[in-house]
Amino acid sequence: MRHALLGSHLTVALLMAASPAFSAPSPSDPLGSVMWEALREQYFADAPVVFDDKVKVTSPASAEDTRAVPLSVDATALGQVVEMLAIADLNPFPLILRYHPGTAAPYIATRIKIQQATAVRGAARTADGVWHVSGVLVDAAGGGCSAPPVSYAQKDWADHVGEVQARLWPADADGVARLRLRIRHPNDTGLVDGIPAFFVETLTVQAQTPGGPAELARIDSLEPVSENPVYSLDLRPPPDARALVLRGRDNQGGEIDAIIPMPPPGARPAMTLRPTDPLRSVGQ
């Protein structure tokens, strides 16, 4: 009888180990979002996930303008990071962007649209495949994703789509140069009847060097990024870089091209816009 019970217990244990229904439970969401389990499955699949305060997510506790809510995700405390995500749980489109830092520091700041009060998260995947997740709760009156862009009220808005303004700081002692940029674009979600989605999809920053272009970072952005998107990145351009090249496109095939000259050591950054052909040269 004792051997039979032991055998029965062993069989149950083996079934539990083999069955997906008995897999390791998802970590409990410290923000208590009703969407966490669905979002975890959608964006992280079977990858290991940990909630980690080393990922610093900064956003206001209450959104003053739901069409342009500041957000930064800083995962520099993790060391090498392969990929980063920003997510707003209760947005119609939860995924805000994917950031591939490459040689850049794992830090990104932007502005986003928020449809209602929601958890806003940052996630960073390290080389071992683990996703480190953190976030904050943002209160909001709502409507940021479904409001039509202000750009459409300007008669000449289409003439300025894709224009770039940029500010590049000289590299510090660690070789990190802060880049801030702004792109003229409606970044429309398509949630207003009769207006199709029209938003920037990809942005790549390369270094112009004597040996050819070197990719530094890439952003895959989506509908929740604000109108006239702005970004702050901490890049590590090679010492022989003469300029940064920004290339991108929107979901309707429009191209974004700009050259950002490297400032000399000790120079003060300037923000200007000087269109050239074929690339727009911005900066100093």
HUUR-V757551 format. One record per backbone hydrogen bond with DSSP energy under -1.0 kcal/mol. CO is the residue of the C=O (numbers start at 1). NH is the residue of the N-H. E is the energy in kcal/mol with one decimal. If there is no record, write none. Layout:
co:CO nh:NH e:E
co:CO nh:NH e:E
This chain:
co:1 nh:5 e:-2.1
co:2 nh:6 e:-2.2
co:3 nh:7 e:-2.4
co:4 nh:8 e:-2.3
co:5 nh:9 e:-2.7
co:6 nh:10 e:-2.3
co:7 nh:11 e:-2.2
co:8 nh:12 e:-2.2
co:9 nh:13 e:-2.3
co:10 nh:14 e:-2.4
co:11 nh:15 e:-2.3
co:12 nh:16 e:-2.5
co:13 nh:17 e:-2.1
co:14 nh:18 e:-1.9
co:15 nh:19 e:-1.9
co:19 nh:22 e:-1.6
co:20 nh:23 e:-1.9
co:29 nh:32 e:-1.4
co:33 nh:36 e:-1.0
co:35 nh:39 e:-2.6
co:36 nh:40 e:-3.1
co:37 nh:41 e:-2.0
co:38 nh:42 e:-2.1
co:39 nh:43 e:-2.8
co:40 nh:44 e:-2.2
co:44 nh:47 e:-2.5
co:48 nh:131 e:-2.8
co:50 nh:133 e:-2.9
co:52 nh:55 e:-1.6
co:56 nh:74 e:-2.5
co:58 nh:72 e:-2.0
co:61 nh:139 e:-3.3
co:65 nh:68 e:-1.9
co:66 nh:114 e:-2.7
co:69 nh:112 e:-2.3
co:71 nh:110 e:-2.9
co:72 nh:58 e:-2.4
co:73 nh:108 e:-2.0
co:74 nh:56 e:-2.9
co:75 nh:78 e:-1.9
co:76 nh:79 e:-1.3
co:83 nh:125 e:-3.2
co:84 nh:99 e:-3.0
co:85 nh:123 e:-2.3
co:86 nh:96 e:-3.0
co:86 nh:97 e:-1.1
co:87 nh:121 e:-3.5
co:88 nh:91 e:-1.7
co:94 nh:88 e:-2.5
co:96 nh:222 e:-1.9
co:97 nh:86 e:-1.7
co:98 nh:220 e:-3.1
co:99 nh:84 e:-2.4
co:100 nh:218 e:-2.0
co:101 nh:104 e:-3.3
co:105 nh:107 e:-2.6
co:106 nh:75 e:-3.1
co:108 nh:73 e:-2.8
co:109 nh:232 e:-2.0
co:110 nh:71 e:-2.5
co:111 nh:226 e:-2.4
co:112 nh:69 e:-3.4
co:114 nh:144 e:-1.7
co:115 nh:143 e:-2.0
co:118 nh:138 e:-2.9
co:119 nh:89 e:-2.3
co:120 nh:136 e:-2.3
co:121 nh:87 e:-2.1
co:122 nh:134 e:-2.3
co:123 nh:85 e:-2.5
co:124 nh:132 e:-2.9
co:125 nh:82 e:-3.1
co:125 nh:83 e:-1.1
co:126 nh:129 e:-2.4
co:130 nh:126 e:-2.2
co:131 nh:50 e:-2.6
co:132 nh:124 e:-2.2
co:133 nh:52 e:-2.5
co:134 nh:122 e:-2.3
co:136 nh:120 e:-3.1
co:138 nh:118 e:-2.2
co:139 nh:63 e:-3.1
co:150 nh:153 e:-2.0
co:151 nh:154 e:-2.2
co:154 nh:157 e:-1.6
co:156 nh:159 e:-1.3
co:157 nh:160 e:-1.3
co:160 nh:163 e:-2.1
co:163 nh:184 e:-2.7
co:165 nh:182 e:-2.8
co:167 nh:180 e:-2.7
co:172 nh:175 e:-2.1
co:176 nh:172 e:-2.2
co:177 nh:235 e:-2.4
co:178 nh:169 e:-2.6
co:179 nh:233 e:-2.7
co:180 nh:167 e:-2.9
co:181 nh:231 e:-2.2
co:182 nh:165 e:-2.5
co:184 nh:162 e:-3.4
co:185 nh:228 e:-3.5
co:188 nh:198 e:-2.0
co:192 nh:195 e:-2.1
co:198 nh:188 e:-2.5
co:199 nh:251 e:-2.4
co:201 nh:221 e:-2.0
co:202 nh:249 e:-1.6
co:203 nh:219 e:-3.1
co:204 nh:247 e:-2.4
co:205 nh:216 e:-3.1
co:205 nh:217 e:-1.4
co:206 nh:245 e:-2.9
co:207 nh:214 e:-1.8
co:208 nh:242 e:-3.2
co:209 nh:212 e:-2.0
co:214 nh:207 e:-3.0
co:216 nh:103 e:-1.0
co:216 nh:104 e:-1.1
co:217 nh:205 e:-2.5
co:218 nh:100 e:-3.1
co:219 nh:203 e:-2.2
co:220 nh:98 e:-2.5
co:222 nh:225 e:-1.8
co:224 nh:113 e:-3.5
co:229 nh:183 e:-2.3
co:231 nh:181 e:-2.4
co:232 nh:109 e:-1.6
co:233 nh:179 e:-3.0
co:234 nh:105 e:-2.7
co:235 nh:177 e:-3.0
co:238 nh:241 e:-2.1
co:242 nh:262 e:-1.7
co:243 nh:208 e:-3.4
co:244 nh:260 e:-3.4
co:245 nh:206 e:-2.7
co:246 nh:258 e:-2.0
co:247 nh:204 e:-3.3
co:248 nh:256 e:-2.6
co:249 nh:201 e:-2.3
co:249 nh:202 e:-1.7
co:250 nh:253 e:-1.8
co:254 nh:250 e:-2.2
co:256 nh:248 e:-2.2
co:257 nh:280 e:-1.1
co:258 nh:246 e:-2.9
co:259 nh:282 e:-3.8
co:260 nh:244 e:-3.0
co:264 nh:267 e:-2.2
co:274 nh:281 e:-1.6
co:280 nh:259 e:-3.7
co:281 nh:274 e:-1.4
